[in-house]
Amino acid sequence: MGNALLILITLFVLITGGAEGIRFVIDREECMSHKVEYEGDNVHLSFVVIKSDAPWNSDNYGVDLVIKGPSGDQIHDFRDKTSEKYEFTAQKRGVYRFCFTNKSPYHETIDFDVHVGHFAYYDQHAKDEHFNPLLEQITKLEEALYGIQFEQHWLEAQTMRQSIG
């Protein structure tokens, strides 16, 4: 049982390693990239324009976001958004690019998060078939906990944007 616990802890550490968050001010265009190690990984992202230098009563703010895969193929785009959450399955391993464009003449502060979820136990050879259901449940729990944390961060950024308003 001691080896099983060590395997579970190791897998949990391997699973939780793929999250990044950044807050930046955009003038015209900014691109970020994130490496996806395995085909089939789930990529979660969110962004919120938390501050704009636009006049208080102006509706002239929001950004565009284009997501491109490792071969340069466009996966999704968002137009004139102040916040968004999105999830997709990586069809290829490699570097994914996230390019924000600000078409307004005002600087905007963006909170951006990306997380890659990988089910590491698929790459492991288990000696006992009874561990697979447990590992699957632990992985699902980890993803659910990250989803809660992801949602909290997004709501905090939304609240910050409204309070700066």
KOLDOVEX-344982 format. One record per atom (N, C-alpha, C, CB): residue in one letter; x, y, z. Coordinates in steps of 0.05 Angstrom, whole numbers, padded with zeros to 5 digits, always signed. Glycine has a CB too. Example, Ala and Ser with C-alpha at 12.3 -4.5 7.8 and 13.67 -1.06 7.14 Angstrom:
BEGIN
A+00264-00114+00156;A+00246-00090+00156;A+00264-00066+00156;A+00226-00089+00181;S+00257-00045+00142;S+00273-00021+00143;S+00258+00001+00157;S+00282-00012+00114;
REM end
This chain:
BEGIN
M+00016-00024+00000;M+00000+00000+00000;M+00017+00025+00000;M-00019+00000+00024;G+00041+00024+00012;G+00059+00047+00013;G+00067+00056-00015;G+00084+00041+00029;N+00073+00037-00033;N+00080+00044-00061;N+00057+00056-00075;N+00089+00019-00076;A+00033+00046-00070;A+00009+00058-00083;A+00005+00087-00075;A-00016+00041-00076;L+00009+00093-00049;L+00006+00121-00040;L+00027+00138-00053;L+00009+00122-00009;L+00052+00129-00055;L+00073+00144-00068;L+00066+00149-00098;L+00100+00129-00066;I+00055+00129-00111;I+00047+00132-00139;I+00025+00153-00141;I+00037+00105-00151;L+00005+00152-00123;L-00017+00172-00124;L-00007+00200-00120;L-00038+00165-00103;I+00011+00203-00100;I+00023+00230-00095;I+00039+00240-00119;I+00040+00230-00070;T+00055+00222-00130;T+00071+00230-00154;T+00053+00238-00177;T+00089+00207-00162;L+00032+00222-00182;L+00014+00229-00204;L+00000+00255-00199;L-00007+00207-00208;F-00008+00260-00174;F-00022+00286-00168;F-00003+00309-00174;F-00031+00286-00139;V+00023+00306-00167;V+00042+00328-00172;V+00046+00331-00202;V+00069+00321-00159;L+00047+00309-00217;L+00049+00311-00246;L+00025+00325-00259;L+00053+00283-00259;I+00002+00319-00249;I-00023+00330-00260;I-00025+00360-00256;I-00047+00316-00248;T-00016+00370-00234;T-00022+00398-00227;T-00002+00418-00238;T-00022+00401-00197;G+00017+00410-00255;G+00038+00428-00263;G+00033+00446-00286;G+00061+00412-00269;G+00009+00448-00298;G+00006+00463-00323;G-00010+00488-00323;G-00006+00445-00342;A-00008+00505-00302;A-00025+00529-00301;A-00007+00554-00302;A-00042+00529-00276;E-00017+00575-00315;E-00003+00600-00315;E-00024+00622-00313;E+00014+00603-00341;G-00016+00644-00301;G-00034+00668-00300;G-00016+00693-00304;G-00049+00669-00274;I-00027+00713-00317;I-00012+00737-00322;I-00032+00761-00323;I+00005+00735-00348;R-00023+00783-00314;R-00038+00808-00317;R-00020+00828-00332;R-00046+00820-00288;F-00030+00840-00353;F-00014+00858-00369;F-00031+00880-00380;F-00001+00842-00392;V-00017+00902-00389;V-00030+00925-00401;V-00024+00923-00431;V-00019+00952-00389;I-00046+00925-00446;I-00043+00922-00475;I-00049+00949-00489;I-00063+00901-00486;D-00031+00956-00507;D-00035+00980-00523;D-00047+00973-00550;D-00007+00995-00527;R-00034+00956-00565;R-00044+00947-00592;R-00047+00917-00593;R-00025+00956-00614;E-00024+00902-00592;E-00025+00872-00593;E-00005+00860-00575;E-00021+00863-00622;E-00013+00838-00562;E+00004+00822-00545;E-00002+00793-00550;E+00001+00830-00514;C+00019+00777-00553;C+00016+00748-00557;C+00030+00733-00535;C+00026+00739-00585;M+00017+00712-00525;M+00029+00694-00505;M+00029+00667-00517;M+00014+00695-00478;S+00047+00650-00508;S+00046+00622-00517;S+00048+00603-00494;S+00070+00617-00537;H+00038+00579-00498;H+00038+00559-00477;H+00042+00532-00490;H+00012+00559-00460;K+00061+00517-00480;K+00067+00491-00492;K+00049+00469-00480;K+00097+00483-00486;V+00037+00454-00498;V+00020+00431-00491;V+00037+00406-00498;V-00007+00431-00507;E+00041+00390-00477;E+00059+00367-00480;E+00047+00343-00493;E+00068+00359-00453;Y+00020+00340-00491;Y+00008+00315-00500;Y-00017+00321-00517;Y+00000+00297-00477;E-00020+00307-00539;E-00044+00308-00555;E-00068+00299-00538;E-00042+00291-00581;G-00090+00312-00539;G-00113+00305-00524;G-00116+00319-00497;G-00113+00275-00519;D-00096+00335-00489;D-00098+00350-00464;D-00120+00371-00466;D-00071+00364-00458;N-00133+00377-00444;N-00153+00398-00443;N-00140+00424-00436;N-00175+00391-00422;V-00146+00445-00452;V-00135+00472-00447;V-00158+00489-00438;V-00121+00483-00473;H-00155+00501-00415;H-00175+00519-00404;H-00163+00547-00404;H-00184+00511-00375;L-00178+00567-00412;L-00168+00594-00411;L-00190+00614-00403;L-00155+00603-00437;S-00182+00636-00391;S-00201+00657-00386;S-00186+00684-00387;S-00215+00653-00357;F-00201+00705-00393;F-00190+00731-00392;F-00212+00751-00384;F-00178+00740-00419;V-00203+00772-00371;V-00221+00794-00362;V-00206+00820-00367;V-00230+00790-00333;V-00219+00839-00380;V-00208+00866-00381;V-00216+00879-00355;V-00219+00883-00407;I-00196+00882-00337;I-00203+00891-00310;I-00201+00922-00308;I-00184+00879-00290;K-00188+00934-00327;K-00186+00964-00326;K-00182+00974-00355;K-00163+00972-00308;S-00195+00997-00360;S-00191+01010-00386;S-00187+01040-00381;S-00216+01006-00404;D-00169+01052-00396;D-00165+01081-00394;D-00186+01097-00409;D-00137+01088-00405;A-00206+01083-00420;A-00227+01096-00435;A-00244+01112-00414;A-00246+01075-00449;P-00256+01134-00424;P-00273+01149-00405;P-00294+01132-00392;P-00287+01172-00421;W-00303+01139-00368;W-00320+01122-00352;W-00346+01114-00366;W-00328+01137-00326;N-00358+01132-00381;N-00383+01126-00394;N-00380+01115-00422;N-00400+01151-00395;S-00356+01109-00430;S-00351+01099-00457;S-00356+01069-00459;S-00322+01106-00465;D-00367+01061-00481;D-00370+01032-00487;D-00348+01024-00506;D-00398+01026-00499;N-00328+01041-00510;N-00308+01036-00530;N-00284+01021-00518;N-00298+01063-00542;Y-00290+00997-00507;Y-00268+00981-00498;Y-00275+00951-00501;Y-00260+00987-00469;G-00256+00934-00499;G-00258+00906-00505;G-00236+00898-00523;G-00286+00899-00518;V-00229+00872-00523;V-00206+00863-00539;V-00215+00839-00556;V-00183+00855-00520;D-00198+00834-00576;D-00201+00810-00592;D-00180+00790-00583;D-00198+00816-00623;L-00186+00764-00584;L-00167+00743-00577;L-00169+00722-00599;L-00173+00730-00549;V-00146+00715-00610;V-00144+00693-00630;V-00126+00672-00618;V-00133+00704-00658;I-00136+00647-00619;I-00121+00624-00609;I-00112+00608-00633;I-00138+00606-00589;K-00085+00602-00634;K-00074+00587-00657;K-00060+00562-00646;K-00055+00604-00674;G-00062+00540-00661;G-00049+00515-00654;G-00020+00515-00663;G-00063+00492-00666;P-00006+00493-00657;P+00023+00491-00664;P+00030+00494-00693;P+00033+00465-00654;S+00011+00487-00711;S+00017+00490-00739;S+00006+00516-00751;S+00004+00467-00755;G-00003+00534-00733;G-00012+00560-00741;G-00042+00561-00748;G+00003+00570-00765;D-00055+00539-00746;D-00084+00537-00752;D-00100+00552-00730;D-00093+00508-00755;Q-00120+00567-00738;Q-00136+00582-00719;Q-00156+00563-00706;Q-00151+00605-00733;I-00156+00563-00679;I-00174+00546-00664;I-00199+00560-00656;I-00159+00536-00638;H-00197+00585-00648;H-00220+00601-00641;H-00213+00630-00640;H-00232+00591-00613;D-00233+00647-00644;D-00228+00676-00640;D-00252+00689-00626;D-00222+00690-00667;F-00246+00709-00610;F-00266+00725-00596;F-00263+00753-00605;F-00262+00722-00564;R-00285+00767-00609;R-00284+00795-00619;R-00298+00813-00599;R-00297+00797-00646;D-00284+00836-00593;D-00295+00857-00576;D-00307+00847-00550;D-00317+00872-00591;K-00291+00831-00535;K-00299+00820-00510;K-00285+00833-00487;K-00293+00789-00510;T-00300+00835-00465;T-00288+00846-00440;T-00282+00823-00421;T-00307+00866-00426;S-00293+00799-00426;S-00286+00775-00410;S-00296+00751-00425;S-00298+00777-00381;E-00283+00729-00420;E-00291+00704-00433;E-00276+00680-00419;E-00284+00704-00463;K-00290+00657-00419;K-00278+00632-00411;K-00281+00613-00434;K-00291+00621-00384;Y-00261+00596-00439;Y-00262+00577-00461;Y-00246+00552-00455;Y-00252+00591-00487;E-00254+00530-00466;E-00240+00505-00463;E-00239+00490-00489;E-00254+00487-00441;F-00217+00477-00495;F-00215+00461-00519;F-00195+00438-00514;F-00206+00478-00543;T-00197+00418-00531;T-00179+00395-00530;T-00157+00399-00551;T-00195+00368-00535;A-00132+00397-00542;A-00110+00400-00560;A-00109+00377-00579;A-00083+00402-00544;Q-00110+00383-00605;Q-00108+00362-00626;Q-00080+00354-00631;Q-00122+00372-00651;K-00061+00371-00624;K-00032+00365-00629;K-00017+00375-00604;K-00022+00379-00655;R+00006+00363-00600;R+00024+00374-00579;R+00040+00396-00592;R+00042+00351-00567;G+00050+00415-00575;G+00066+00437-00586;G+00058+00463-00573;G+00063+00439-00616;V+00067+00484-00584;V+00062+00511-00573;V+00037+00524-00585;V+00087+00530-00579;Y+00019+00531-00567;Y-00006+00545-00574;Y-00002+00575-00569;Y-00030+00533-00558;R-00012+00591-00587;R-00009+00621-00584;R-00036+00633-00578;R+00003+00633-00610;F-00035+00653-00561;F-00059+00668-00553;F-00053+00698-00558;F-00067+00663-00522;C-00064+00709-00579;C-00058+00737-00587;C-00082+00755-00582;C-00050+00738-00617;F-00077+00775-00565;F-00097+00795-00559;F-00092+00820-00576;F-00096+00803-00528;T-00114+00832-00585;T-00112+00857-00600;T-00131+00877-00588;T-00119+00852-00630;N-00121+00901-00583;N-00136+00923-00573;N-00140+00943-00595;N-00122+00936-00547;K-00164+00947-00605;K-00169+00965-00628;K-00175+00993-00619;K-00191+00954-00645;S-00180+00996-00592;S-00187+01023-00582;S-00162+01040-00578;S-00203+01021-00556;P-00164+01066-00576;P-00141+01083-00571;P-00132+01083-00542;P-00146+01111-00581;Y-00145+01067-00525;Y-00140+01068-00496;Y-00126+01043-00487;Y-00166+01071-00481;H-00108+01046-00467;H-00095+01023-00455;H-00115+01007-00439;H-00071+01032-00437;E-00112+00980-00440;E-00130+00963-00424;E-00113+00943-00409;E-00151+00949-00443;T-00121+00938-00384;T-00107+00918-00367;T-00123+00892-00368;T-00104+00928-00338;I-00109+00870-00375;I-00122+00845-00378;I-00111+00824-00358;I-00118+00834-00408;D-00128+00809-00347;D-00121+00786-00330;D-00126+00761-00347;D-00138+00786-00303;F-00105+00745-00352;F-00106+00722-00369;F-00096+00697-00355;F-00091+00727-00395;D-00111+00676-00356;D-00103+00650-00344;D-00105+00628-00365;D-00121+00643-00320;V-00086+00610-00364;V-00088+00586-00381;V-00079+00562-00364;V-00070+00589-00407;H-00092+00540-00367;H-00086+00515-00353;H-00089+00492-00372;H-00105+00511-00328;V-00069+00474-00371;V-00070+00450-00388;V-00075+00426-00369;V-00045+00446-00405;G-00097+00412-00373;G-00103+00388-00357;G-00094+00363-00372;G-00133+00387-00350;H-00078+00347-00359;H-00068+00322-00371;H-00074+00299-00351;H-00038+00324-00377;F-00085+00278-00361;F-00090+00254-00345;F-00065+00237-00347;F-00115+00239-00356;A-00047+00242-00327;A-00020+00229-00328;A-00022+00199-00325;A-00003+00240-00306;Y-00042+00188-00312;Y-00041+00159-00307;Y-00045+00143-00333;Y-00063+00152-00288;Y-00054+00155-00354;Y-00056+00141-00380;Y-00028+00133-00390;Y-00071+00158-00401;D-00008+00149-00382;D+00019+00143-00391;D+00034+00124-00373;D+00035+00169-00393;Q+00022+00116-00351;Q+00034+00098-00331;Q+00023+00069-00335;Q+00029+00108-00302;H+00040+00050-00330;H+00031+00022-00330;H+00025+00013-00301;H+00053+00003-00343;A+00000+00010-00295;A-00008+00002-00268;A-00004-00028-00265;A-00037+00010-00262;K+00005-00036-00242;K+00009-00064-00236;K-00017-00077-00226;K+00031-00068-00216;D-00034-00060-00215;D-00059-00071-00204;D-00082-00056-00216;D-00059-00068-00173;E-00100-00070-00230;E-00122-00058-00244;E-00142-00043-00225;E-00137-00078-00260;H-00141-00050-00200;H-00159-00037-00181;H-00152-00008-00176;H-00159-00053-00155;F-00128+00000-00182;F-00120+00028-00177;F-00131+00047-00199;F-00090+00030-00176;N-00136+00037-00223;N-00145+00055-00244;N-00170+00070-00238;N-00150+00038-00269;P-00191+00058-00227;P-00215+00074-00220;P-00209+00096-00199;P-00237+00056-00209;L-00191+00089-00180;L-00184+00108-00159;L-00168+00131-00171;L-00167+00094-00137;L-00149+00125-00189;L-00134+00146-00202;L-00151+00164-00219;L-00112+00133-00219;E-00171+00152-00232;E-00189+00167-00249;E-00205+00187-00231;E-00208+00149-00264;Q-00215+00177-00209;Q-00230+00195-00191;Q-00213+00217-00179;Q-00243+00178-00168;I-00188+00211-00173;I-00170+00231-00162;I-00165+00252-00184;I-00143+00219-00153;T-00161+00244-00208;T-00156+00262-00230;T-00181+00280-00235;T-00150+00247-00256;K-00205+00268-00234;K-00229+00284-00237;K-00233+00303-00215;K-00253+00265-00239;L-00226+00295-00190;L-00227+00313-00167;L-00208+00336-00170;L-00221+00298-00141;E-00184+00331-00179;E-00164+00352-00183;E-00174+00372-00204;E-00137+00340-00192;E-00185+00362-00226;E-00196+00380-00247;E-00219+00396-00236;E-00205+00363-00271;A-00237+00383-00220;A-00259+00398-00208;A-00250+00420-00189;A-00278+00379-00194;L-00230+00413-00173;L-00218+00434-00155;L-00206+00456-00171;L-00198+00421-00136;Y-00191+00450-00192;Y-00180+00471-00208;Y-00202+00488-00221;Y-00161+00459-00230;G-00223+00475-00230;G-00246+00489-00241;G-00257+00510-00222;G-00267+00470-00250;I-00259+00502-00196;I-00269+00521-00176;I-00250+00544-00173;I-00273+00506-00149;Q-00224+00538-00171;Q-00203+00558-00168;Q-00203+00577-00193;Q-00176+00546-00164;F-00206+00565-00216;F-00206+00579-00241;F-00230+00599-00241;F-00208+00560-00265;E-00254+00589-00233;E-00278+00606-00232;E-00275+00628-00212;E-00302+00588-00225;Q-00263+00622-00188;Q-00259+00643-00168;Q-00241+00665-00178;Q-00246+00630-00143;H-00219+00657-00192;H-00201+00677-00202;H-00215+00695-00223;H-00176+00664-00215;W-00231+00683-00240;W-00245+00697-00260;W-00265+00717-00248;W-00260+00678-00279;L-00280+00707-00227;L-00299+00724-00213;L-00285+00747-00199;L-00316+00708-00194;E-00262+00742-00187;E-00247+00763-00173;E-00238+00784-00193;E-00222+00752-00159;A-00229+00776-00217;A-00221+00795-00237;A-00246+00811-00247;A-00208+00781-00261;Q-00269+00798-00250;Q-00293+00812-00258;Q-00300+00833-00237;Q-00317+00792-00262;T-00299+00825-00211;T-00305+00844-00189;T-00285+00867-00189;T-00303+00829-00162;M-00260+00862-00194;M-00240+00883-00195;M-00246+00902-00218;M-00211+00872-00199;R-00254+00891-00241;R-00261+00909-00264;R-00285+00927-00257;R-00267+00891-00289;Q-00305+00916-00243;Q-00328+00931-00236;Q-00322+00952-00215;Q-00350+00913-00226;S-00304+00946-00197;S-00297+00965-00176;S-00279+00988-00186;S-00283+00951-00152;I-00263+00982-00206;I-00246+01003-00218;I-00263+01020-00236;I-00222+00990-00234;G-00282+01007-00250;G-00302+01019-00268;G-00298+01047-00275;G-00327+01016-00257;
REM end
